[in-house]
Amino acid sequence: MVTESELRRAEAAMDEYLSQTPQATQARYIRSRRRLLVTLNNGVELTVPTDLIEGLKGATPADLSAIEITPLGTGLHWPNLDADVSVEGLMQGIFGSRKWMAQQMGRTGGSSRSVAKATAARENGKKGGRPRKTA
C-alpha cells in the first residue's frame, strides 16, 4: 500500500519532471510528406518521417492521421496501430524500443559500403569465406 507521504513525493517528482520536459500540445500527420509534425508547449516543432518510427512504417494515411496525445503530453499513441512513442524519445532521436532501434542500426551498418569492409570481405574470402549454415 502506498502511504500519503510516498504519494506526495511521487506527485512532486512528476511535477518537477513535467516542469523540465517539453510536452506535446499538437500532433498531426502531413500526408504529402509522410511526416509527423509535433508542436511542443515551448514552441518547438518536431518533424519526423513516419517510416522511421516503430510500428508506423507502411501504415495507411488514415491510420497515421489518428494520433492521440497522452494526457500529460509526454507521449503519442496511434490506437489503430497500437503504436506509441515518447515525446522525449523523439527529441533524442529514439523512434522505438531498444530492440527495434538495435535492429535498425544493424540493418544500416550491414548495408553500408566502405574500403575497410570490402578489404575485410576479401580477406575472409581468402580463408574460405563465411562458413555454410548447418540445419
PAVEX-722597 format. One record per residue: x, z, y of N, C-alpha, C in turn. Coordinates in nm, 2 decimals, padded with zeros to 4 digits. Example, Ala and Ser with C-alpha at 12.3 -4.5 7.8 and 13.67 -1.06 7.14 Angstrom:
2
+--------+--------+--------+--------+--------+--------+--------+--------+--------+
:    n.u :    n.w :    n.v :   ca.u :   ca.w :   ca.v :    c.u :    c.w :    c.v :
+--------+--------+--------+--------+--------+--------+--------+--------+--------+
:  01.32 :  00.78 : -00.57 :  01.23 :  00.78 : -00.45 :  01.32 :  00.78 : -00.33 :
:  01.28 :  00.71 : -00.22 :  01.37 :  00.71 : -00.11 :  01.29 :  00.79 :  00.00 :
+--------+--------+--------+--------+--------+--------+--------+--------+--------+
This chain:
135
+--------+--------+--------+--------+--------+--------+--------+--------+--------+
:    n.u :    n.w :    n.v :   ca.u :   ca.w :   ca.v :    c.u :    c.w :    c.v :
+--------+--------+--------+--------+--------+--------+--------+--------+--------+
:  00.08 :  00.00 : -00.12 :  00.00 :  00.00 :  00.00 :  00.09 :  00.00 :  00.12 :
:  00.05 : -00.07 :  00.22 :  00.12 : -00.08 :  00.35 :  00.08 :  00.03 :  00.44 :
:  00.18 :  00.10 :  00.50 :  00.14 :  00.20 :  00.59 :  00.12 :  00.15 :  00.73 :
:  00.05 :  00.23 :  00.81 :  00.02 :  00.18 :  00.95 :  00.15 :  00.15 :  01.03 :
:  00.25 :  00.23 :  01.00 :  00.38 :  00.22 :  01.07 :  00.45 :  00.08 :  01.03 :
:  00.44 :  00.05 :  00.90 :  00.50 : -00.07 :  00.85 :  00.43 : -00.19 :  00.90 :
:  00.30 : -00.18 :  00.91 :  00.21 : -00.29 :  00.97 :  00.25 : -00.31 :  01.12 :
:  00.27 : -00.21 :  01.19 :  00.31 : -00.22 :  01.34 :  00.44 : -00.29 :  01.35 :
:  00.54 : -00.25 :  01.26 :  00.67 : -00.31 :  01.26 :  00.67 : -00.45 :  01.23 :
:  00.59 : -00.49 :  01.13 :  00.57 : -00.63 :  01.09 :  00.51 : -00.71 :  01.20 :
:  00.41 : -00.66 :  01.27 :  00.35 : -00.73 :  01.38 :  00.44 : -00.75 :  01.50 :
:  00.52 : -00.64 :  01.52 :  00.62 : -00.65 :  01.63 :  00.73 : -00.76 :  01.60 :
:  00.77 : -00.76 :  01.47 :  00.87 : -00.86 :  01.43 :  00.81 : -01.00 :  01.44 :
:  00.68 : -01.02 :  01.41 :  00.62 : -01.15 :  01.42 :  00.61 : -01.19 :  01.57 :
:  00.57 : -01.10 :  01.65 :  00.56 : -01.12 :  01.80 :  00.70 : -01.17 :  01.85 :
:  00.80 : -01.10 :  01.81 :  00.94 : -01.13 :  01.85 :  00.98 : -01.27 :  01.81 :
:  00.95 : -01.30 :  01.68 :  00.98 : -01.44 :  01.63 :  00.90 : -01.54 :  01.70 :
:  00.77 : -01.52 :  01.73 :  00.70 : -01.62 :  01.80 :  00.74 : -01.64 :  01.94 :
:  00.79 : -01.54 :  02.00 :  00.84 : -01.55 :  02.14 :  00.96 : -01.63 :  02.15 :
:  01.04 : -01.64 :  02.04 :  01.17 : -01.71 :  02.05 :  01.16 : -01.85 :  01.98 :
:  01.05 : -01.88 :  01.92 :  01.04 : -02.00 :  01.84 :  00.93 : -02.09 :  01.89 :
:  00.96 : -02.22 :  01.93 :  00.85 : -02.31 :  01.98 :  00.75 : -02.33 :  01.87 :
:  00.62 : -02.34 :  01.92 :  00.51 : -02.37 :  01.83 :  00.45 : -02.51 :  01.86 :
:  00.39 : -02.57 :  01.76 :  00.32 : -02.70 :  01.78 :  00.19 : -02.67 :  01.85 :
:  00.16 : -02.75 :  01.96 :  00.03 : -02.75 :  02.02 : -00.05 : -02.87 :  02.00 :
:  00.02 : -02.98 :  01.96 : -00.05 : -03.11 :  01.93 :  00.04 : -03.18 :  01.82 :
: -00.03 : -03.25 :  01.73 :  00.04 : -03.33 :  01.64 : -00.05 : -03.45 :  01.61 :
:  00.01 : -03.57 :  01.61 : -00.07 : -03.69 :  01.58 :  00.02 : -03.79 :  01.51 :
: -00.04 : -03.88 :  01.44 :  00.03 : -03.99 :  01.37 :  00.02 : -04.12 :  01.46 :
:  00.14 : -04.18 :  01.48 :  00.14 : -04.30 :  01.56 :  00.15 : -04.41 :  01.46 :
:  00.04 : -04.48 :  01.43 :  00.02 : -04.58 :  01.33 :  00.11 : -04.70 :  01.35 :
:  00.13 : -04.75 :  01.47 :  00.20 : -04.87 :  01.49 :  00.35 : -04.85 :  01.46 :
:  00.40 : -04.72 :  01.47 :  00.54 : -04.70 :  01.45 :  00.57 : -04.62 :  01.32 :
:  00.46 : -04.58 :  01.25 :  00.47 : -04.49 :  01.13 :  00.55 : -04.37 :  01.16 :
:  00.51 : -04.30 :  01.27 :  00.58 : -04.18 :  01.31 :  00.49 : -04.07 :  01.34 :
:  00.54 : -03.95 :  01.32 :  00.47 : -03.83 :  01.35 :  00.52 : -03.78 :  01.49 :
:  00.43 : -03.75 :  01.58 :  00.46 : -03.70 :  01.71 :  00.41 : -03.56 :  01.72 :
:  00.50 : -03.46 :  01.75 :  00.46 : -03.32 :  01.76 :  00.50 : -03.28 :  01.90 :
:  00.40 : -03.22 :  01.97 :  00.42 : -03.16 :  02.10 :  00.43 : -03.01 :  02.09 :
:  00.54 : -02.95 :  02.14 :  00.56 : -02.81 :  02.13 :  00.52 : -02.73 :  02.26 :
:  00.50 : -02.60 :  02.25 :  00.45 : -02.53 :  02.36 :  00.55 : -02.51 :  02.48 :
:  00.68 : -02.56 :  02.45 :  00.78 : -02.56 :  02.56 :  00.79 : -02.70 :  02.62 :
:  00.70 : -02.79 :  02.59 :  00.70 : -02.92 :  02.65 :  00.78 : -03.03 :  02.57 :
:  00.86 : -02.98 :  02.47 :  00.94 : -03.08 :  02.39 :  00.85 : -03.16 :  02.30 :
:  00.88 : -03.28 :  02.28 :  00.81 : -03.37 :  02.19 :  00.91 : -03.42 :  02.08 :
:  00.87 : -03.40 :  01.96 :  00.95 : -03.45 :  01.84 :  00.88 : -03.57 :  01.78 :
:  00.96 : -03.67 :  01.75 :  00.91 : -03.79 :  01.68 :  00.99 : -03.81 :  01.56 :
:  00.92 : -03.82 :  01.44 :  00.99 : -03.83 :  01.32 :  00.92 : -03.94 :  01.23 :
:  01.00 : -04.03 :  01.17 :  00.94 : -04.13 :  01.08 :  00.87 : -04.05 :  00.96 :
:  00.75 : -04.08 :  00.94 :  00.68 : -04.01 :  00.83 :  00.74 : -04.03 :  00.69 :
:  00.80 : -04.14 :  00.67 :  00.86 : -04.16 :  00.54 :  00.98 : -04.07 :  00.51 :
:  01.03 : -04.00 :  00.61 :  01.14 : -03.91 :  00.59 :  01.09 : -03.77 :  00.55 :
:  00.96 : -03.75 :  00.56 :  00.90 : -03.61 :  00.53 :  00.85 : -03.61 :  00.39 :
:  00.89 : -03.50 :  00.32 :  00.85 : -03.49 :  00.18 :  00.69 : -03.49 :  00.16 :
:  00.65 : -03.57 :  00.07 :  00.50 : -03.58 :  00.05 :  00.43 : -03.68 :  00.13 :
:  00.50 : -03.74 :  00.23 :  00.43 : -03.84 :  00.32 :  00.46 : -03.98 :  00.29 :
:  00.57 : -04.01 :  00.23 :  00.62 : -04.15 :  00.21 :  00.51 : -04.22 :  00.13 :
:  00.47 : -04.34 :  00.18 :  00.38 : -04.42 :  00.11 :  00.23 : -04.38 :  00.13 :
:  00.21 : -04.28 :  00.21 :  00.07 : -04.23 :  00.23 : -00.01 : -04.33 :  00.32 :
: -00.14 : -04.33 :  00.31 : -00.22 : -04.42 :  00.39 : -00.23 : -04.37 :  00.53 :
: -00.25 : -04.46 :  00.63 : -00.26 : -04.41 :  00.77 : -00.37 : -04.31 :  00.79 :
: -00.48 : -04.32 :  00.71 : -00.59 : -04.23 :  00.73 : -00.55 : -04.09 :  00.68 :
: -00.47 : -04.08 :  00.57 : -00.42 : -03.95 :  00.53 : -00.32 : -03.89 :  00.62 :
: -00.23 : -03.98 :  00.68 : -00.13 : -03.93 :  00.77 : -00.19 : -03.89 :  00.90 :
: -00.30 : -03.94 :  00.94 : -00.37 : -03.90 :  01.06 : -00.44 : -03.77 :  01.05 :
: -00.47 : -03.73 :  00.93 : -00.54 : -03.60 :  00.91 : -00.44 : -03.48 :  00.91 :
: -00.39 : -03.45 :  01.03 : -00.29 : -03.34 :  01.04 : -00.36 : -03.21 :  01.09 :
: -00.32 : -03.10 :  01.03 : -00.37 : -02.97 :  01.08 : -00.25 : -02.89 :  01.12 :
: -00.26 : -02.83 :  01.24 : -00.16 : -02.73 :  01.28 : -00.19 : -02.60 :  01.23 :
: -00.10 : -02.52 :  01.17 : -00.13 : -02.39 :  01.12 : -00.17 : -02.30 :  01.24 :
: -00.24 : -02.19 :  01.21 : -00.30 : -02.11 :  01.32 : -00.19 : -02.06 :  01.42 :
: -00.07 : -02.03 :  01.37 :  00.03 : -01.98 :  01.46 :  00.11 : -02.09 :  01.53 :
:  00.09 : -02.21 :  01.48 :  00.16 : -02.33 :  01.54 :  00.30 : -02.35 :  01.48 :
:  00.33 : -02.28 :  01.37 :  00.46 : -02.28 :  01.32 :  00.47 : -02.39 :  01.21 :
:  00.36 : -02.45 :  01.17 :  00.37 : -02.55 :  01.06 :  00.26 : -02.66 :  01.08 :
:  00.28 : -02.76 :  01.00 :  00.19 : -02.87 :  01.00 :  00.14 : -02.89 :  00.85 :
:  00.02 : -02.93 :  00.83 : -00.04 : -02.94 :  00.70 : -00.12 : -03.07 :  00.69 :
: -00.11 : -03.15 :  00.58 : -00.19 : -03.26 :  00.56 : -00.27 : -03.23 :  00.43 :
: -00.40 : -03.19 :  00.45 : -00.48 : -03.15 :  00.34 : -00.51 : -03.25 :  00.24 :
: -00.52 : -03.38 :  00.28 : -00.55 : -03.49 :  00.18 : -00.43 : -03.51 :  00.09 :
: -00.31 : -03.47 :  00.14 : -00.18 : -03.50 :  00.06 : -00.13 : -03.37 :  00.01 :
: -00.18 : -03.26 :  00.04 : -00.13 : -03.13 :  00.00 :  00.02 : -03.12 :  00.04 :
:  00.05 : -03.16 :  00.16 :  00.19 : -03.16 :  00.21 :  00.20 : -03.07 :  00.33 :
:  00.31 : -03.00 :  00.34 :  00.33 : -02.91 :  00.45 :  00.48 : -02.93 :  00.50 :
:  00.50 : -02.90 :  00.63 :  00.63 : -02.90 :  00.69 :  00.63 : -02.79 :  00.80 :
:  00.74 : -02.72 :  00.81 :  00.75 : -02.62 :  00.92 :  00.80 : -02.69 :  01.05 :
:  00.75 : -02.64 :  01.16 :  00.80 : -02.70 :  01.29 :  00.94 : -02.67 :  01.31 :
:  00.99 : -02.55 :  01.28 :  01.13 : -02.51 :  01.29 :  01.21 : -02.60 :  01.20 :
:  01.17 : -02.63 :  01.09 :  01.24 : -02.73 :  01.00 :  01.25 : -02.86 :  01.06 :
:  01.15 : -02.91 :  01.12 :  01.15 : -03.05 :  01.18 :  01.26 : -03.05 :  01.29 :
:  01.26 : -02.94 :  01.37 :  01.36 : -02.93 :  01.48 :  01.50 : -02.93 :  01.43 :
:  01.52 : -02.88 :  01.31 :  01.65 : -02.87 :  01.25 :  01.69 : -02.99 :  01.16 :
:  01.59 : -03.08 :  01.15 :  01.62 : -03.20 :  01.06 :  01.59 : -03.17 :  00.91 :
:  01.51 : -03.07 :  00.89 :  01.48 : -03.03 :  00.75 :  01.34 : -03.08 :  00.72 :
:  01.33 : -03.19 :  00.64 :  01.20 : -03.26 :  00.62 :  01.13 : -03.23 :  00.49 :
:  01.18 : -03.13 :  00.41 :  01.12 : -03.10 :  00.29 :  01.19 : -02.98 :  00.22 :
:  01.16 : -02.96 :  00.09 :  01.21 : -02.84 :  00.02 :  01.36 : -02.87 :  00.00 :
:  01.43 : -02.76 : -00.04 :  01.58 : -02.77 : -00.07 :  01.61 : -02.87 : -00.17 :
:  01.53 : -02.87 : -00.28 :  01.55 : -02.96 : -00.39 :  01.52 : -03.10 : -00.35 :
:  01.42 : -03.13 : -00.28 :  01.39 : -03.26 : -00.23 :  01.49 : -03.31 : -00.13 :
:  01.54 : -03.23 : -00.04 :  01.64 : -03.27 :  00.05 :  01.77 : -03.30 : -00.02 :
:  01.81 : -03.22 : -00.12 :  01.93 : -03.25 : -00.20 :  01.92 : -03.38 : -00.27 :
:  01.80 : -03.41 : -00.32 :  01.78 : -03.54 : -00.39 :  01.80 : -03.66 : -00.29 :
:  01.75 : -03.64 : -00.17 :  01.76 : -03.74 : -00.06 :  01.90 : -03.76 : -00.02 :
:  01.98 : -03.65 : -00.01 :  02.12 : -03.66 :  00.03 :  02.20 : -03.73 : -00.09 :
:  02.17 : -03.69 : -00.21 :  02.24 : -03.75 : -00.32 :  02.21 : -03.90 : -00.33 :
:  02.08 : -03.94 : -00.31 :  02.05 : -04.08 : -00.31 :  02.12 : -04.16 : -00.20 :
:  02.13 : -04.10 : -00.08 :  02.20 : -04.16 :  00.03 :  02.35 : -04.18 :  00.00 :
:  02.41 : -04.07 : -00.05 :  02.55 : -04.07 : -00.08 :  02.59 : -04.16 : -00.19 :
:  02.50 : -04.17 : -00.29 :  02.52 : -04.25 : -00.41 :  02.51 : -04.40 : -00.38 :
:  02.44 : -04.43 : -00.27 :  02.42 : -04.57 : -00.24 :  02.52 : -04.62 : -00.13 :
:  02.60 : -04.53 : -00.08 :  02.70 : -04.57 :  00.03 :  02.82 : -04.64 : -00.03 :
:  02.88 : -04.73 :  00.05 :  02.99 : -04.80 :  00.00 :  03.11 : -04.77 :  00.09 :
:  03.23 : -04.75 :  00.03 :  03.35 : -04.72 :  00.11 :  03.47 : -04.77 :  00.03 :
:  03.58 : -04.78 :  00.10 :  03.70 : -04.83 :  00.03 :  03.74 : -04.72 : -00.07 :
:  03.73 : -04.59 : -00.04 :  03.77 : -04.49 : -00.13 :  03.68 : -04.49 : -00.26 :
:  03.55 : -04.51 : -00.24 :  03.46 : -04.52 : -00.35 :  03.49 : -04.64 : -00.44 :
:  03.52 : -04.75 : -00.38 :  03.55 : -04.88 : -00.46 :  03.68 : -04.86 : -00.53 :
:  03.78 : -04.79 : -00.47 :  03.91 : -04.77 : -00.54 :  03.89 : -04.67 : -00.66 :
:  03.81 : -04.57 : -00.64 :  03.78 : -04.47 : -00.75 :  03.71 : -04.54 : -00.86 :
:  03.62 : -04.63 : -00.83 :  03.54 : -04.70 : -00.94 :  03.64 : -04.79 : -01.02 :
:  03.73 : -04.86 : -00.95 :  03.83 : -04.94 : -01.02 :  03.92 : -04.86 : -01.11 :
:  03.96 : -04.75 : -01.06 :  04.05 : -04.66 : -01.14 :  03.97 : -04.61 : -01.26 :
:  03.85 : -04.57 : -01.24 :  03.77 : -04.53 : -01.36 :  03.75 : -04.64 : -01.46 :
:  03.73 : -04.76 : -01.41 :  03.72 : -04.88 : -01.49 :  03.84 : -04.90 : -01.58 :
:  03.96 : -04.88 : -01.52 :  04.09 : -04.89 : -01.60 :  04.09 : -04.79 : -01.71 :
:  04.02 : -04.68 : -01.70 :  04.02 : -04.58 : -01.80 :  03.91 : -04.60 : -01.90 :
:  03.85 : -04.71 : -01.90 :  03.74 : -04.74 : -01.99 :  03.60 : -04.73 : -01.93 :
:  03.59 : -04.69 : -01.80 :  03.47 : -04.69 : -01.73 :  03.39 : -04.56 : -01.77 :
:  03.26 : -04.56 : -01.72 :  03.18 : -04.45 : -01.75 :  03.14 : -04.44 : -01.89 :
:  03.14 : -04.32 : -01.95 :  03.10 : -04.31 : -02.10 :  02.96 : -04.36 : -02.12 :
:  02.93 : -04.42 : -02.23 :  02.79 : -04.46 : -02.26 :  02.70 : -04.34 : -02.28 :
:  02.58 : -04.35 : -02.25 :  02.48 : -04.24 : -02.27 :  02.45 : -04.23 : -02.42 :
:  02.44 : -04.11 : -02.47 :  02.40 : -04.09 : -02.61 :  02.26 : -04.04 : -02.61 :
:  02.19 : -04.08 : -02.72 :  02.05 : -04.05 : -02.73 :  02.02 : -03.91 : -02.75 :
+--------+--------+--------+--------+--------+--------+--------+--------+--------+
